[in-house]
């Protein structure tokens, strides 16, 4: 869009002028900290909608035959209680920095909004760790097809480059449940945290992605302890690519984007340094509407247009693993008590057994099969992780589902 190009050009001129004024030392500082600068407000709202201008990408082409997402627009006049006050949907968008938003009820798009300055129906948004849930869907398909033999297979069987590392031992199942026993805390504020070493490698600032993955150490017996780690999904993505002989983008295009009739191209951001690789746990970019299609696919038990795309059993296990250390409230002190975890999805438990894909800075794909509701929300939070913003969003979504169910 013309406005975006003007904004980007102006931002580029300002950045260039600043760098020149600061001299060589300033240029080096900007280069070393570019990943941090791109994630800070107000720049992050632009960044999250323009990742293809910042990193190499691989396209997931839209479907040859587009599916119709029926529309039945209606006002969403509901309220939720938060922080001692009654809030509305408009409040949610303002308070939680919404950029794109869509609600599907009973297979129809009943609400769509784009409060973000650079947002719109055809804008592809950076989904961060919501990518993990997409990777899970692809793994389920690969297992059904026999490309991956079993979730009991060891990751190193498919990825011999990981022999002798902390990932030489964990199984595909361990990776799916974030229970590999490898790596450390996913602390976005700690420069030496494994996730930040991984991101520096992606940005071309700290060796290859493989070096970053091999750098972590084991901390517990695989399969016994939940430790959310993007590196687990990075390895899972490599397992998928090795097993299928396809890149993540190619496999996603063939097994998901084509079958659901996606209306826009999606893409994976790739590492800058060769060998270039997609981040299977955090680099998928897609439109809100097409993510709504993915959510609807999961809400309908993996079926689309009469065809079973994702195995029904795989969808069911994504709603809850039934393992004590993955139940809601059992993940540990660093995780909100309203979440459990299963199969690269966050679970909500309760009678509906809803589940959601999540990404830092406020990305959500909320799926409630019992209420037949899907909610997509892209955001540009000021910080990567904010329990208050997450809690308010979950409270609002719960009230929204109740409103739709009561209103019919």
For each residue, the residues with C-beta under 8 A, 3 or more apart:
1: 4 5 118 120
2: 5 6
3: 6 7
4: 1 7 8 46 50 118
5: 1 2 8 9
6: 2 3 9 10
7: 3 4 10 11 46 118
8: 4 5 11 12 46 50 53
9: 5 6 12 13
10: 6 7 13 14
11: 7 8 14 15 43 46
12: 8 9 15 16
13: 9 10 16 17
14: 10 11 17 18
15: 11 12 18 19 30
16: 12 13 19 20
17: 13 14 20 21
18: 14 15 21 22 26 30
19: 15 16 22 26 27 30
20: 16 17 23
21: 17 18 26
22: 18 19 25 26 27 29 30
23: 20 26 27
24: 27 28
25: 22 28 29
26: 18 19 21 22 23 29 30
27: 19 22 23 24 30 31
28: 24 25 31 32
29: 22 25 26 32 33
30: 15 18 19 22 26 27 33 34 37
31: 27 28 34 205
32: 28 29 205
33: 29 30 36 37
34: 30 31 37 38 203
35: 38 39 199 200 203 205
36: 33 39 40
37: 30 33 34 40 43
38: 34 35 43 44 47 54
39: 35 36 43 44 47 361 384
40: 36 37 43 44 382
41: 44 45 380 382
42: 45 46
43: 11 37 38 39 40 46 47
44: 38 39 40 41 47 48 361 380
45: 41 42 48 49 97 99 116 117 118 380
46: 4 7 8 11 42 43 49 50 117 118
47: 38 39 43 44 50 51 54 126
48: 44 45 51 99 125 126 361 378 380
49: 45 46 99 116 118 119 123 124 125 126
50: 4 8 46 47 53 54 118
51: 47 48 54 55 57 124 126 269 283 285
52: 55 57 124 267 269 285
53: 8 50
54: 38 47 50 51 269
55: 51 52 202 203 269 270 271 272 283
56: 269 270 271 272 276
57: 51 52 267 268 269 270 285
58: 247 248 249 267 268 270 278
59: 249 265 266 267
60: 249 252 253 257 262 265 266 267 268 286
61: 253 257 265
62: 66 257 262 263 264 265 266
63: 66 67 257 258 259 260 261 262 263
64: 258
65: 261
66: 62 63 261 262 263
67: 63 260 261 262 263 293 304 305
68: 261
69: 104 108 109 263 289 292 293 296
70: 107 108 109
71: 108 109 110
72: 108 109 110
73: 109 110 111 112
74: 110 111
75:
76: 89 103 110 111 400 403
77: 403
78: 88 89 399 400 402 403
79: 86 87 88 399
80: 86 87 92 395 396 398 399 400
81: 85 86 87 395
82: 85 87 391 392 395 396
83: 392
84:
85: 81 82
86: 79 80 81
87: 79 80 81 82 91 92 95 392 396
88: 78 79 91 92
89: 76 78 92 93 396 400
90: 93 94
91: 87 88 94 95
92: 80 87 88 89 95 96 98 392 393 396
93: 89 90 96 98 101 113 115
94: 90 91 97 98 115
95: 87 91 92 389 392
96: 92 93 362 377 379 381 389 392 393
97: 45 94 362 379 380 381 382 389
98: 92 93 94 101 113 115 116 362 377 378 379
99: 45 48 49 114 115 116 118 119 125 378 379 380
100: 113 114 115 116 119 123 125 288 376 377 378
101: 93 98 111 112 113 114 115 288 375 376 377 378
102: 109 111 112 113 288 289 291 292 375 376
103: 76 109 110 111 112 373 374 375 376 400 404
104: 69 107 108 109 110 292 295 296 299 373 374 375
105: 108 110 371 372 373 404
106: 372
107: 70 104 296 300 372
108: 69 70 71 72 104 105
109: 69 70 71 72 73 102 103 104 112 289 292
110: 71 72 73 74 76 103 104 105 404
111: 73 74 76 101 102 103
112: 73 101 102 103 109 121 288 289
113: 93 98 100 101 102
114: 99 100 101 119 120 121 123 288
115: 93 94 98 99 100 101 119
116: 45 49 98 99 100 119 378 380
117: 45 46
118: 1 4 7 45 46 49 50 99 123
119: 49 99 100 114 115 116 123 125 378
120: 1 114 123
121: 112 114 287 288 289
122: 264 287
123: 49 100 114 118 119 120 287
124: 49 51 52 264 265 266 267 285 286 287
125: 48 49 99 100 119 285 286 287 288 363 378
126: 47 48 49 51 269 283 285 359 363
127: 130 131 134 284 285 286 291 357 359 363 378
128: 131 282 359 360 361 363
129: 132 230 233 281 282 357 358 359 360 363
130: 127 133 134 284 291 357 358 359 363 364 365
131: 127 128 134 135 233 279 280 281 282 283 284 359
132: 129 135 136 230 233 280 281 282 344 357
133: 130 136 137 318 344 345 357 365
134: 127 130 131 137 138 252 256 284 294 357
135: 131 132 138 139 233 236 237 240 248 280 281 344
136: 132 133 139 140 176 314 318 343 344 345
137: 133 134 140 141 256 294 298 310 314
138: 134 135 141 142 240 248 251 252 255 256
139: 135 136 142 143 148 172 176 236 239 240
140: 136 137 143 144 302 310 311 314 315 343
141: 137 138 144 145 255 256 309 310 311 314
142: 138 139 145 147 148 240 243 244 251
143: 139 140 146 147 148 150 151 311 314
144: 140 141 311 314
145: 141 142
146: 143 149
147: 142 143 243 244
148: 139 142 143 151 153 158 172 239 240 243
149: 146 153
150: 143 153 172
151: 143 148 171 172 173 176
152: 171 172 173
153: 148 149 150 157 158 171 172
154: 157 168 169 170 171 172
155: 158 159 162 167 170 171 172 174 175 235 236 238 239
156: 159 160 162 163 167 168 169
157: 153 154
158: 148 153 155 238 239 242 243
159: 155 156 162 167 235 238 239 242
160: 156 163
161: 210
162: 155 156 159 165 167 168 213 214 235
163: 156 160 168
164: 168
165: 162 168 182 213 214 216
166: 169 180 181 182 183 214 216 217 218
167: 155 156 159 162 170 180 182 213 214 235
168: 154 156 162 163 164 165
169: 154 156 166 181 218 222
170: 154 155 167 174 175 179 180 181 182 222 223 232 235
171: 151 152 153 154 155 174 175 222 223
172: 139 148 150 151 152 153 154 155 175 176 236 239
173: 151 152 176 177 223
174: 155 170 171 177 179 180 181 222 223 232
175: 155 170 171 172 178 180 232 233 235 236 239
176: 136 139 151 172 173 236 343 344
177: 173 174 223 226 321 323 326 341 342 343
178: 175 226 227 228 229 232 341 344
179: 170 174 222 223 224 225 226 227 325 326
180: 166 167 170 174 175 183 222 227 229 232 235
181: 166 169 170 174 218 219 220 221 222 223 224 225 227
182: 165 166 167 170 216 217 218 219 222 229 231 232
183: 166 180 194 216 217 219 227 229 231 232
184: 187 193 194 216 217 219 227
185: 190 193 227 334
186: 193 194 195 227 228 229 230
187: 184 190 193 195
188: 193 195 196 360 383 384 385
189:
190: 185 187 193 196
191: 196
192: 196 197
193: 184 185 186 187 188 190 196 197
194: 183 184 186 197 198 212 215 216 229 230 231
195: 186 187 188 198 199 229 230 231
196: 188 190 191 192 193 199 200
197: 192 193 194 200 201 206 212 215
198: 194 195 201 202 209 212 213 230 231 234 279
199: 35 195 196 202 203
200: 35 196 197 203 205 206 212
201: 197 198 204 205 206 207 208 209 211 212 271 273
202: 55 198 199 209 269 271 272 279 283
203: 34 35 55 199 200 206 271 272
204: 201 271 272 273
205: 31 32 35 200 201
206: 197 200 201 203 211 212
207: 201 211 212 273
208: 201 211 212 271 273 275
209: 198 201 202 212 213 234 271 277 279
210: 161 213 214
211: 201 206 207 208 214 215
212: 194 197 198 200 201 206 207 208 209 215 231
213: 162 165 167 198 209 210 216 231 234 235
214: 162 165 166 167 210 211
215: 194 197 211 212
216: 165 166 182 183 184 194 213 231
217: 166 182 183 184
218: 166 169 181 182
219: 181 182 183 184 227
220: 181 224 225 227
221: 181 224 225
222: 169 170 171 174 179 180 181 182
223: 170 171 173 174 177 179 181
224: 179 181 220 221 325
225: 179 181 220 221 325
226: 177 178 179 325 326 330 331 332 335 341
227: 178 179 180 181 183 184 185 186 219 220
228: 178 186 331 335 341
229: 178 180 182 183 186 194 195 232 233
230: 129 132 186 194 195 198 233 234 279 281 282
231: 182 183 194 195 198 212 213 216 234 235 281
232: 170 174 175 178 180 182 183 229 235 236 281
233: 129 131 132 135 175 229 230 236 237 280 281 282 344
234: 198 209 213 230 231 237 238 279 280 281
235: 155 159 162 167 170 175 180 213 231 232 238 239
236: 135 139 155 172 175 176 232 233 239 240 280 281 344
237: 135 233 234 240 241 248 278 279 280 281
238: 155 158 159 234 235 241 242 277 280
239: 139 148 155 158 159 172 175 235 236 242 243
240: 135 138 139 142 148 236 237 243 244 248 251 280
241: 237 238 244 245 246 247 248 251
242: 158 159 238 239 245
243: 142 147 148 158 239 240
244: 142 147 240 241 251
245: 241 242
246: 241 250 251 254
247: 58 241 250 251 268 278
248: 58 135 138 237 240 241 251 252 268 278 280
249: 58 59 60 252 253 267 268 278
250: 246 247 253 254
251: 138 142 240 241 244 246 247 248 254 255
252: 60 134 138 248 249 255 256 257 266 268 284
253: 60 61 249 250 256 257 258
254: 246 250 251 257 258
255: 138 141 251 252 258 259 309
256: 134 137 138 141 252 253 259 260 262 294 309
257: 60 61 62 63 252 253 254 260 262 266 290
258: 63 64 253 254 255 261 262
259: 63 255 256 304 307 309
260: 63 67 256 257 290 293 294 297 304 309
261: 63 65 66 67 68 258 293 304 305
262: 60 62 63 66 67 256 257 258 266 286 290 293
263: 62 63 66 67 69 287 289 290
264: 62 122 124 286 287 289 290
265: 59 60 61 62 124
266: 59 60 62 124 252 257 262 284 285 286 287 290
267: 52 57 58 59 60 124 249 284 285
268: 57 58 60 247 248 249 252 278 279 283 284 285
269: 51 52 54 55 56 57 126 202 278 279 283 285
270: 55 56 57 58 276 277 278 283
271: 55 56 201 202 203 204 208 209 276 277 279
272: 55 56 202 203 204 276
273: 201 204 207 208 276
274:
275: 208
276: 56 270 271 272 273
277: 209 238 270 271
278: 58 237 247 248 249 268 269 270 283
279: 131 198 202 209 230 234 237 268 269 271 282 283
280: 131 132 135 233 234 236 237 238 240 248 283
281: 129 131 132 135 230 231 232 233 234 236 237
282: 128 129 131 132 230 233 279 359
283: 51 55 126 131 202 268 269 270 278 279 280
284: 127 130 131 134 252 266 267 268
285: 51 52 57 124 125 126 127 266 267 268 269
286: 60 124 125 127 262 264 266 290 291
287: 121 122 123 124 125 263 264 266 290 291
288: 100 101 102 112 114 121 125 291 292 376 378
289: 69 102 109 112 121 263 264 292 293
290: 257 260 262 263 264 266 286 287 293 294
291: 102 127 130 286 287 288 294 295 365 376
292: 69 102 104 109 288 289 295 296 374 376
293: 67 69 260 261 262 289 290 296 297
294: 134 137 256 260 290 291 297 298 365
295: 104 291 292 298 299 365 366 367 374 375 376
296: 69 104 107 292 293 299 300 304 374
297: 260 293 294 300 302 303 304 309 310
298: 137 294 295 301 302 310 315 318 355 367 369 374
299: 104 295 296 367 368 369 372 373 374
300: 107 296 297 303 304 369
301: 298 312 315 316 369
302: 140 297 298 308 309 310 311 312 314 315
303: 297 300 306 307 308 309 312
304: 67 259 260 261 296 297 300 307 309
305: 67 261
306: 303
307: 259 303 304
308: 302 303 311 312
309: 141 255 256 259 260 297 302 303 304
310: 137 140 141 297 298 302 314 315
311: 140 141 143 144 302 308 314 315
312: 301 302 303 308 315 316
313: 316 317
314: 136 137 140 141 143 144 302 310 311 317 318 343
315: 140 298 301 302 310 311 312 318 319
316: 301 312 313 319
317: 313 314 320 321 342 343
318: 133 136 298 314 315 342 343 344 345 347 355
319: 315 316 342 345 347 353 354 355 369
320: 317 327 340 342 347 349 353 355
321: 177 317 326 340 341 342 343 347
322:
323: 177 326 327 342
324: 327 330
325: 179 224 225 226 330 331
326: 177 179 226 321 323 330 331 340 341 342 347
327: 320 323 324 330 340 349
328: 337 338 339 340 347 348 349
329: 337 338 340
330: 226 324 325 326 327 340
331: 226 228 325 326 334 335 339 340 341
332: 226 335
333:
334: 185 331
335: 226 228 331 332 339
336: 339 387 390 391 394
337: 328 329
338: 328 329 348 391 394
339: 328 331 335 336 346 347 348
340: 320 321 326 327 328 329 330 331 346 347 348 349
341: 177 178 226 228 321 326 331 345 346 347
342: 177 317 318 319 320 321 323 326 345 347 355
343: 136 140 176 177 314 317 318 321
344: 132 133 135 136 176 178 233 236 318
345: 133 136 318 319 341 342 355 356 357
346: 339 340 341 355 356 357 358
347: 318 319 320 321 326 328 339 340 341 342 353 354 355
348: 328 338 339 340 352 353 354 355 356 394
349: 320 327 328 340 353
350: 353 354
351: 370
352: 348 368 369 370 371 401
353: 319 320 347 348 349 350 369 370
354: 319 347 348 350 366 367 368 369 370 371 401
355: 298 318 319 320 342 345 346 347 348 367
356: 345 346 348 364 365 366 367
357: 127 129 130 132 133 134 345 346 363 364 365
358: 129 130 346 363 364
359: 126 127 128 129 130 131 282 362 363 364
360: 128 129 188 363 381 384 385
361: 39 44 48 128 379 380 381 383 384
362: 96 97 98 359 377 378 379 380 381 386 389 390 393
363: 125 126 127 128 129 130 357 358 359 360 377 378 379
364: 130 356 357 358 359 375 376 377 379 393 397
365: 130 133 291 294 295 356 357 374 375 376
366: 295 354 356 373 374 375 376 377 397
367: 295 298 299 354 355 356 374
368: 299 352 354 371 372 373 374 401
369: 298 299 300 301 319 352 353 354 372
370: 351 352 353 354
371: 105 352 354 368 401 404 405
372: 105 106 107 299 368 369
373: 103 104 105 299 366 368 400 401 404 405
374: 103 104 292 295 296 298 299 365 366 367 368
375: 101 102 103 104 295 364 365 366 397 400
376: 100 101 102 103 288 291 292 295 364 365 366
377: 96 98 100 101 362 363 364 366 393
378: 48 98 99 100 101 116 119 125 127 288 362 363
379: 96 97 98 99 361 362 363 364
380: 41 44 45 48 97 99 116 361 362
381: 96 97 360 361 362 384 386 389
382: 40 41 97 386
383: 188 361 386
384: 39 188 360 361 381
385: 188 360 390
386: 362 381 382 383 389 390
387: 336 390 391
388: 391 392
389: 95 96 97 362 381 386 392 393
390: 336 362 385 386 387 393 394
391: 82 336 338 387 388 394 395
392: 82 83 87 92 95 96 388 389 395 396
393: 92 96 362 364 377 389 390 396 397
394: 336 338 348 390 391 397 398
395: 80 81 82 391 392 398 399
396: 80 82 87 89 92 392 393 399 400
397: 364 366 375 393 394 400 401
398: 80 394 395 401 402
399: 78 79 80 395 396 402 403
400: 76 78 80 89 103 373 375 396 397 403 404
401: 352 354 368 371 373 397 398 404 405
402: 78 398 399 405 406
403: 76 77 78 399 400 406 407
404: 103 105 110 371 373 400 401 407
405: 371 373 401 402 408
406: 402 403
407: 403 404
408: 405
